[in-house]
Amino acid sequence: MREIVRRSKKIMPLKVVGTAAFMWVFFIGYFHLLRHPVYPVTEMPLLALDRMIGFQPWALGVYVSLWFYVGIPPGLLLSVRQLLAYAGWIGALCVSGLACFYFWPNAVPPQTRDLAQHPGFGVLQGIDAAGNACPSLHVATAVFSAIWLDHLLREMRTGPLGRATNWCWVALIAYSTLAIKQHVTLDVIAGALLGAAFALPSLRWRPHEPQVRDAP
């Protein structure tokens, strides 16, 4: 816990302002493509898993937890160089997803149930309509964050419980996209592959962490 607190305090203003600015810029592009598709919108097909998983309103809380979750890995970085490199890689991930939505607009099948009776879903539908579906950037950014957080937790030697919690969290986020019917199985698979495709090389080609001497 001391190491987590120490890391969190490093360049905190830049982390907070940078993360907020990154999300703001991303959503400008995301909502523009969502509301103004250039090409005809493709409806994503349903697989057997989509029919097996019923609508589960409780999963909305897990779904929105992504916006806290994605801030954890950059919040644990120690240097400006590493923070900028991280932003560059996850930014490239988001740009590739938006490029896919530009050339291939797609959406999940329209909802047949009345979501107004479920708290929070009216707001979700107004903010994040079920378009820009495949690949799921919700899942892609979650997987990218999970791989990075696992790496950081290993460096901090937090033990297996912290790392297991991390993977359970990202699995629940991915499941929540299916449970609240914001995405279908193909979206989740494509999103997970996209997130891993950027996270793994980003860990290979990155600035080194500042070395901290142990106390005598």
Order of alpha helices (4+ residues) and beta strands (2+ residues): alpha-alpha-beta-alpha-alpha-alpha-alpha-alpha-beta-alpha-alpha-alpha-alpha
